[in-house]
Amino acid sequence: FFFNDTATTEIYTEQIVGSVRCVQETDIEDKSIYRRGKKCVHLMYGEDLSINAGNAMYFIPLNYIFKSNKFTEEQKLQMAKIYAEEMVSIHFGQGIDIYWHNLNHKLQSLPSEEEYLLVVEQKTGVLLRLAARLIGVVLELEQREVVKLSKFMESLGVAFQIKDDVLNLTCLLYTSPSPRDS
């Protein structure tokens, strides 16, 4: 039902662009060498180019929205507002995550489950929540439908991040080169 609309499909495509940006910069912040068995982009092309390309990715979705003739001016403004709100959330979540990993040797205790889940909602769940909110604007859904869809999509992002974190901590294949890249 949600994917029969071309504009909705394009919004999901734009979300992929945003995800790529986050991955590139997160790998640099975490000093990662491999991501899911492949050498990190910043190690292949340099940190400066990776950061610049990642930052450019912030503007591609907004550029698409404002240049598109598929949305009304009101929809464009609503989507830009939503996009700005959620970008702040992503940076809040990633900022706390950076704080934790930079100071983990000085912290008196590990973050609580509640703190961890809040950060995961903000740094990963937000990407899918953003897509849901944008879809709500495009399809002119009622606010209660947007809230339900946003919460569901956010929970998928949280589940993905939990799995990703567990694999990063426990699976050598996840943080090592794949046989093709060796």
C-alpha positions in Angstrom: 0.0 0.0 0.0 2.8 2.5 0.8 5.0 1.6 -2.1 2.6 2.0 -5.0 3.6 5.7 -5.3 6.6 6.7 -7.4 7.4 9.6 -5.1 7.4 7.3 -2.1 9.8 4.9 -3.7 12.1 7.9 -4.6 12.0 9.0 -0.9 13.3 5.6 0.1 16.0 5.9 -2.5 17.0 9.2 -1.0 17.2 7.6 2.4 19.8 5.2 1.1 21.9 8.2 0.2 21.6 9.5 3.7 22.5 6.1 5.2 25.7 6.0 3.1 26.8 9.4 4.5 26.3 8.2 8.0 28.2 5.0 7.4 31.2 6.8 5.9 31.6 9.3 8.7 30.8 6.8 11.5 33.6 4.5 10.2 36.0 7.4 10.5 34.8 8.4 13.9 35.0 4.7 15.1 38.4 4.3 13.4 36.9 1.2 11.6 39.0 -0.7 9.2 36.3 -3.0 7.8 32.5 -2.7 7.5 30.7 -6.0 6.9 33.9 -7.7 5.6 34.8 -4.9 3.1 37.5 -2.2 3.6 36.1 1.1 4.7 35.7 3.8 2.1 37.9 6.3 4.0 40.8 3.8 3.9 40.4 3.4 0.1 39.9 7.1 -0.8 41.1 9.1 2.2 39.4 10.6 5.2 39.1 14.1 3.6 37.4 12.9 0.4 35.1 10.5 2.4 34.1 13.3 4.8 33.5 15.7 1.9 31.4 13.2 0.0 29.5 12.2 3.1 28.7 15.9 3.9 27.5 16.4 0.3 25.1 13.6 0.9 23.2 15.7 3.4 22.0 18.0 0.7 21.1 15.6 -2.0 17.7 14.7 -0.5 16.8 18.4 0.1 18.0 19.3 -3.4 15.7 16.5 -4.8 12.7 17.7 -2.7 13.1 21.3 -3.8 13.7 20.6 -7.4 10.9 18.1 -7.8 7.6 19.0 -9.4 5.9 16.1 -7.7 5.3 17.9 -4.5 3.4 21.1 -3.6 5.2 24.0 -2.0 3.6 23.2 1.3 4.8 19.6 1.1 8.3 20.8 0.3 8.4 23.0 3.3 6.9 20.3 5.5 9.5 17.8 4.3 12.4 20.2 4.7 11.3 20.9 8.3 11.1 17.2 9.0 14.4 16.5 7.4 16.1 19.3 9.5 14.5 18.0 12.7 15.7 14.4 12.1 19.2 15.4 11.0 19.6 17.1 14.4 18.4 13.9 16.1 21.0 11.8 14.1 23.8 14.1 15.2 22.6 14.0 18.8 22.6 10.2 18.9 25.9 9.9 17.1 27.4 12.6 19.4 26.5 10.6 22.5 27.9 7.5 20.9 31.2 9.2 20.1 31.3 10.6 23.7 30.9 7.0 25.0 33.5 5.5 22.9 36.0 8.3 23.4 35.6 8.2 27.2 34.9 4.5 27.7 38.1 4.1 29.7 37.0 7.0 32.0 33.4 6.1 32.4 32.4 4.8 35.8 29.9 2.4 34.3 28.5 1.3 31.0 25.5 3.1 29.6 22.2 1.7 30.9 19.9 -0.2 28.5 17.6 2.7 28.5 20.4 5.1 27.5 21.7 2.8 24.8 18.2 2.4 23.3 17.7 6.2 23.3 21.0 6.7 21.4 20.2 3.8 19.0 16.8 5.4 18.3 18.4 8.7 17.5 21.4 7.5 15.4 19.8 4.6 13.5 16.1 4.4 14.1 15.8 8.0 13.0 16.7 7.2 9.4 13.7 5.0 8.9 11.5 7.3 11.1 12.5 10.1 8.7 11.4 8.1 5.7 8.1 7.3 7.4 7.4 11.0 8.2 8.3 12.0 4.6 6.0 9.3 3.2 3.3 10.7 5.5 3.6 14.1 3.9 3.6 12.7 0.4 0.6 10.4 0.9 -1.2 13.0 3.1 -1.7 10.5 5.9 -3.5 11.4 9.1 -1.1 12.3 11.9 -2.0 9.2 13.9 -1.1 7.0 11.0 2.2 8.8 10.6 3.0 8.4 14.3 2.3 4.6 14.1 4.3 4.2 10.9 7.2 6.3 12.3 7.3 4.2 15.5 7.2 1.0 13.6 10.0 2.1 11.2 12.1 3.4 14.0 11.8 0.0 15.8 13.2 -1.6 12.6 16.1 0.7 12.7 16.7 0.0 16.3 16.6 -3.8 15.7 19.1 -3.4 12.9 21.5 -1.4 15.1 21.3 -3.9 17.9 22.1 -6.7 15.5 24.9 -4.7 14.0 26.4 -3.9 17.4 26.2 -7.5 18.5 27.9 -8.7 15.3 30.6 -6.0 15.6 31.4 -7.3 19.1 31.1 -11.0 18.4 31.7 -11.9 14.8 35.2 -11.8 13.4 33.9 -12.1 9.8 32.0 -8.9 10.3 35.0 -6.7 11.2 37.6 -8.6 9.1 38.3 -8.6 5.4 36.2 -10.8 3.2 38.1 -13.4 1.2 37.5 -11.4 -2.0 39.2 -8.3 -0.4 42.2 -10.1 1.0 
